[in-house]
Amino acid sequence: MKNVLYKGARFVKSLPKTLYFNFHYFPFKVALKLPVFVDYKVRFMKLEGDIKLNYAPRRFEVKIGGSDTVLVDKKYNRTIWKSEGTVIFHGPFKLAHSTVISVERSAVLEFGENGLINAGTKIICTKRISIGKAASIAWLCTFIDSDFHDIVDENNITVNPDEEIIIGDYVWIGHDCTVKKGVHIASWTILASNSLAIKDITEEKQTWGGNPARWIRTGYWRPSLMKSDGYNFSYR
């Protein structure tokens, strides 16, 4: 009973931000469906740019903040939303508590359907970051497609431009991983915890790990989270 009351109270407290977010970003008829649920502890730093829903949205299918994870201290940590660019959702998606989303002007951040990004993960997008269908990203990961400080040669040409990050479908990234700019990760990849990905993973169903990440083995992958893909069993 206590848990039900807690969830009910949190839902009521989240309604003002949820309503504001939806009616700020979407046309009236779409906003009425309330496709995005925003937890009351989410901090809005910038609500600019656009959000595109490339599917037929239903109520609360995209969740920003919330969850009862014990991985972060909710009293002192909260989700940050700062966007001046374009954010695209291709289906239901969940951004857990204390995630950080920063999208610069003219940048594009893209989320595939039925994905999950867990607590404490940071996505800093200055050009383009794309996360594929049913991707599962653990806590405290970092994705940055820029160095933020230009380095130039003798001809004043920038030698370290921003480069897009592309994460394939059904990728599983363990906790405390960093994916650097310019990295493309093939579908069904497993990236082990505490890894630093600095180069492309081009073949599917491979396991990589380490700092920097190296190939470990081929032929292993995590089952899909999507029952519609033929998996009807539960797993951790």
Secondary structure per residue as TSV (DSSP state, phi and psi in degrees):
chain	resnum	aa	ss	phi	psi
A	1	M	-	360.0	-42.3
A	2	K	H	-60.5	-41.3
A	3	N	H	-65.3	-39.0
A	4	V	H	-63.6	-43.4
A	5	L	H	-64.5	-39.3
A	6	Y	H	-62.6	-46.6
A	7	K	H	-65.5	-38.1
A	8	G	H	-64.4	-42.4
A	9	A	H	-65.2	-40.1
A	10	R	H	-66.0	-37.7
A	11	F	H	-62.4	-45.5
A	12	V	H	-63.4	-42.8
A	13	K	H	-66.5	-25.0
A	14	S	H	-84.4	-15.4
A	15	L	H	-59.5	-43.8
A	16	P	H	-57.5	-46.3
A	17	K	H	-69.6	-36.0
A	18	T	H	-62.1	-47.5
A	19	L	H	-63.1	-45.4
A	20	Y	H	-61.2	-46.3
A	21	F	H	-60.8	-48.5
A	22	N	H	-65.3	-45.6
A	23	F	H	-77.0	-18.2
A	24	H	H	-74.3	-40.7
A	25	Y	H	-94.8	-29.7
A	26	F	S	-113.4	155.1
A	27	P	-	-57.9	156.4
A	28	F	H	-53.3	-46.8
A	29	K	H	-65.8	-34.9
A	30	V	H	-73.8	-42.7
A	31	A	H	-60.0	-34.2
A	32	L	T	-60.6	-26.9
A	33	K	T	-76.2	-13.2
A	34	L	-	49.0	60.5
A	35	P	-	-68.2	-21.6
A	36	V	E	-115.6	127.2
A	37	F	E	-100.6	129.2
A	38	V	E	-118.7	119.8
A	39	D	-	-65.7	149.1
A	40	Y	T	-65.7	-18.4
A	41	K	T	-89.5	-1.3
A	42	V	-	-66.7	135.2
A	43	R	E	-100.8	124.0
A	44	F	E	-90.4	112.1
A	45	M	E	-91.9	-40.8
A	46	K	E	-148.9	128.9
A	47	L	E	-116.5	70.6
A	48	E	-	-120.5	-171.8
A	49	G	S	68.4	-152.9
A	50	D	E	-132.6	153.8
A	51	I	E	-121.5	127.9
A	52	K	E	-113.4	132.4
A	53	L	E	-107.1	100.7
A	54	N	-	-89.4	50.6
A	55	Y	S	-166.3	174.3
A	56	A	-	-85.8	100.0
A	57	P	-	-75.9	149.0
A	58	R	-	-123.4	173.0
A	59	R	T	-61.4	129.8
A	60	F	T	58.4	30.7
A	61	E	-	-78.4	-22.2
A	62	V	E	-107.2	127.3
A	63	K	E	-119.9	128.1
A	64	I	E	-117.3	115.9
A	65	G	S	83.1	-175.8
A	66	G	-	82.6	-162.7
A	67	S	-	82.3	154.6
A	68	D	-	-102.7	33.1
A	69	T	-	-61.6	146.3
A	70	V	S	-101.4	13.5
A	71	L	S	-83.5	-16.2
A	72	V	S	-137.0	158.2
A	73	D	-	-87.5	106.4
A	74	K	T	-64.4	-22.3
A	75	K	T	-65.8	-31.1
A	76	Y	T	-116.5	-6.3
A	77	N	-	-123.3	143.9
A	78	R	-	-150.6	160.7
A	79	T	-	-69.6	140.0
A	80	I	E	-115.5	130.6
A	81	W	E	-120.1	115.9
A	82	K	E	-135.9	106.1
A	83	S	E	-138.5	129.0
A	84	E	S	-119.3	-5.1
A	85	G	S	-105.4	-142.4
A	86	T	E	-117.3	128.8
A	87	V	E	-115.6	128.0
A	88	I	E	-118.4	128.3
A	89	F	E	-111.5	127.5
A	90	H	S	-97.1	5.0
A	91	G	S	168.1	-171.5
A	92	P	-	-55.1	143.9
A	93	F	E	-155.7	152.4
A	94	K	E	-130.8	125.5
A	95	L	E	-108.7	112.9
A	96	A	-	-75.6	177.2
A	97	H	T	-57.4	142.0
A	98	S	T	67.7	16.4
A	99	T	-	-72.8	156.0
A	100	V	E	-122.9	123.4
A	101	I	E	-119.0	119.6
A	102	S	E	-131.5	118.7
A	103	V	E	-125.5	116.4
A	104	E	-	-77.5	164.8
A	105	R	T	-57.7	135.3
A	106	S	T	74.5	-2.0
A	107	A	-	-86.3	160.4
A	108	V	E	-129.1	125.4
A	109	L	E	-116.1	126.5
A	110	E	E	-126.8	129.2
A	111	F	E	-117.4	126.8
A	112	G	-	-76.5	167.4
A	113	E	T	-69.6	147.3
A	114	N	T	59.1	35.5
A	115	G	E	-97.2	167.2
A	116	L	E	-140.1	132.4
A	117	I	E	-120.7	122.3
A	118	N	-	-89.5	-179.7
A	119	A	T	-57.1	139.2
A	120	G	T	80.3	-0.1
A	121	T	-	-76.4	142.8
A	122	K	E	-118.4	132.3
A	123	I	E	-123.3	114.8
A	124	I	E	-115.3	109.7
A	125	C	E	-116.5	116.6
A	126	T	S	-111.4	-17.7
A	127	K	S	-127.2	-75.2
A	128	R	E	-158.8	130.7
A	129	I	E	-130.1	127.2
A	130	S	E	-124.5	125.8
A	131	I	E	-115.0	124.3
A	132	G	-	-78.0	-176.5
A	133	K	T	-62.2	132.7
A	134	A	T	56.0	29.9
A	135	A	-	-72.4	143.9
A	136	S	E	-122.8	113.0
A	137	I	E	-117.5	122.0
A	138	A	-	-77.2	-174.4
A	139	W	T	-77.1	154.2
A	140	L	T	63.8	30.7
A	141	C	-	-91.0	162.7
A	142	T	E	-136.6	131.2
A	143	F	E	-128.2	116.2
A	144	I	E	-136.0	124.2
A	145	D	S	-99.2	23.0
A	146	S	-	-148.7	155.3
A	147	D	-	-89.4	-16.8
A	148	F	S	68.9	-10.8
A	149	H	S	-131.2	111.6
A	150	D	-	-68.1	141.8
A	151	I	-	-117.2	128.6
A	152	V	B	-118.5	156.0
A	153	D	-	-93.7	-170.2
A	154	E	T	-65.3	-17.5
A	155	N	T	-97.0	13.6
A	156	N	-	62.1	30.7
A	157	I	-	-99.4	131.0
A	158	T	B	-67.9	127.1
A	159	V	S	-102.4	-2.7
A	160	N	S	-131.1	61.1
A	161	P	-	-66.8	162.0
A	162	D	-	-62.5	144.5
A	163	E	-	-137.8	138.4
A	164	E	-	-68.1	152.4
A	165	I	E	-112.7	129.3
A	166	I	E	-124.5	118.8
A	167	I	E	-108.8	125.1
A	168	G	-	-73.2	-172.8
A	169	D	T	-77.4	147.5
A	170	Y	T	60.3	25.2
A	171	V	-	-78.4	140.6
A	172	W	E	-117.9	116.9
A	173	I	E	-113.1	120.6
A	174	G	-	-71.8	173.9
A	175	H	T	-68.4	151.5
A	176	D	T	60.5	37.3
A	177	C	-	-97.1	153.4
A	178	T	E	-124.4	130.4
A	179	V	E	-113.0	118.3
A	180	K	-	-84.6	167.3
A	181	K	T	-59.6	147.9
A	182	G	T	81.4	-2.3
A	183	V	-	-86.6	133.0
A	184	H	E	-114.6	128.7
A	185	I	E	-116.7	122.8
A	186	A	-	-68.0	158.5
A	187	S	T	-60.1	151.1
A	188	W	T	66.8	16.0
A	189	T	-	-75.8	146.2
A	190	I	E	-111.6	124.3
A	191	L	E	-110.4	115.2
A	192	A	-	-66.2	157.3
A	193	S	T	-55.2	148.5
A	194	N	T	63.2	27.9
A	195	S	-	-96.0	155.0
A	196	L	E	-120.0	108.9
A	197	A	E	-92.1	114.0
A	198	I	-	-118.7	-4.1
A	199	K	S	-142.8	164.7
A	200	D	-	-64.2	145.4
A	201	I	B	-111.9	106.3
A	202	T	-	-96.5	-20.3
A	203	E	S	-104.5	141.5
A	204	E	S	-75.1	159.5
A	205	K	S	58.7	43.3
A	206	Q	E	-113.7	153.5
A	207	T	E	-110.8	127.6
A	208	W	E	-124.2	154.3
A	209	G	E	-169.2	161.4
A	210	G	T	112.9	179.6
A	211	N	T	-133.7	98.4
A	212	P	T	-74.9	160.3
A	213	A	T	-65.8	136.4
A	214	R	E	-129.3	159.2
A	215	W	E	-62.9	135.1
A	216	I	E	-110.8	-52.2
A	217	R	E	-159.2	165.7
A	218	T	E	-121.0	147.1
A	219	G	S	101.6	13.3
A	220	Y	-	-122.8	142.0
A	221	W	-	-157.0	165.0
A	222	R	-	-91.2	135.2
A	223	P	-	-58.0	152.2
A	224	S	-	-65.3	144.7
A	225	L	S	-76.5	-9.3
A	226	M	-	-99.2	116.2
A	227	K	G	-62.3	-28.4
A	228	S	G	-66.0	-15.9
A	229	D	G	-91.4	10.2
A	230	G	T	100.7	1.5
A	231	Y	-	-103.8	121.4
A	232	N	-	-124.7	20.5
A	233	F	-	-110.5	162.4
A	234	S	-	-102.2	154.8
A	235	Y	-	-158.7	166.9
A	236	R	-	-83.7	360.0
